[in-house]
Amino acid sequence: MTAVGIDAIEIWTGKLKLDLPETVAPIKDKDPEYYTKGLGLYASSFPDAHEDIVTMGANAAYRLMERKGLTPDDIGRIDVATESAFDNSKPVSTYIAGCLEQVYGDDFHHANKGERKFACIAGTQSLDDAYNWIKAGRNRGRSALVIATDTALYARGDPGEATQGAGAVAMLIGEDPSLVELSTEQGYGSADETDFLKPNQQFPSVDGKRSMQVYLARMREALEDFESVMGDTHLDDFEYIPFHTPFPGMVRRAGLLGYRHMIRNTDVEDELAAEIGRQPREAEYDDREAYEQAIRDYMDDLKSTDDYREWYADTIKPTLGISREVGNWYTGSVHIARASALQYAAENDLDVTGRKLLVGSYGSGAQAEIHAETIQEGWREEIGHLSIDEQIRDRHDLTYEEYEDVHDRHNHDKRVELDDFTEPEDEFVFVGRGEMDERTYEYVE
Ligand code: HMG
């Protein structure tokens, strides 16, 4: 059976940076460590005045196509995953294809284009669609472009404001991929939840604390569902576990939950028993409250053990390197977690070919999905092409007043004019609105 998976990846960060401990903490009268230690975030990315979800997505996709020497004929689908769309009918993928057609002589008239929505999990769902399309033999030898692009803004003053971010991830999905093969097996945890939603509004209504509980509950269900087809998961099975990362502190919780689950009824649990006891079993408790308290106590002890700390440092922490510098990219977030882990492996000269990733995606509303990926031979070369570290370094560092102007500029209800902070070069830019209020774009050399 032909392997299908991610052949190439490109990442584009919004070109502005908001420093959380340096710039935001003094204004909000917060301890800088609330951001860096509590949430695990150092900075957020924002789009410059000439950027939006279309330019960021088109720029990532163009870089990817140029690097792989592709033309529009090689692409049979363009799927965009976003929860920041500005049009309820015309999909963002048509705008992005329109941008790309400006620079390629050819067009994408025979590519199927769509837009996926299910909060942050839509990026992974688009990967699924591409995978299924290729496995069904409908691709005629062509590949799919999946683009996850978002400007994750919250209302000013909302607790979620600290977790904002903006950027795009373009992925090429094809046969015999260079980066990772996707597993056919998947697990789902899905329920009708109102933890985070945007009912015809740009900024989310969020129940932050509840959203964290829902994330963990759905993720646990998805893992159990995954194990029902794949058998029990074990610590040694996976080199890295990239999770959806709204902020690294959320992944700290997810990692601990996953670890507890994976060590249950194993030698690791037995070995740790001398230090912290065995995991509480529900049958041993008279009521649910007592059981839950016992679980919380066990988790508190577990996270201080050397075994857990080592596993976290090796398996989870490497996935957070990009995220802590850019914030939440919604649909792109789990995909920068994967890229971050592989970058870490390359930088540390690790040989991870053939090793597996366990990928935990999540979208509010709410659904989690878990699948495995096998790292392919070409991973090192592919990941070596990423320029995300340079992009992160080169961002314009905003003052707090500038940040407020940028937030207003990207507020759909305000239509604020703002000068660029950075000079666009070799990229697509937003230039204004057309007669039907459509957004228009140009390529700037
Ligand atoms: P909050 O209430 O300001 O934060 O907002 P907190 O009080 O819970 O503090 C966070 C952590 O910082 C805690 O650590 C504190 O102890 C610690 P933890 O208990 O986690 O270990 N802390 C400090 N640490 C060091 N020094 C200090 C200090 N002070 C406190 N001085 C919240 C947090 C997440 C609620 C907020 O940011 C929010 O509403 N965010 C938006 C919602 C969100 O991101 N939810 C995550 C799960 S849902 C999801 O991932 C989906 C999403 O991506 C959307 C989609 O799918 O489309 C959001």
Boltz pocket constraint, residues with backbone or C-beta under 6 A from the ligand:
constraints:
  - pocket:
      binder: B
      contacts: [[A, 31], [A, 33], [A, 34], [A, 37], [A, 38], [A, 39], [A, 83], [A, 118], [A, 119], [A, 120], [A, 121], [A, 159], [A, 160], [A, 161], [A, 162], [A, 163], [A, 196], [A, 206], [A, 207], [A, 208], [A, 209], [A, 211], [A, 212], [A, 215], [A, 244], [A, 245], [A, 246], [A, 247], [A, 249], [A, 250], [A, 328], [A, 330], [A, 362], [A, 363], [A, 364]]
      max_distance: 6.0
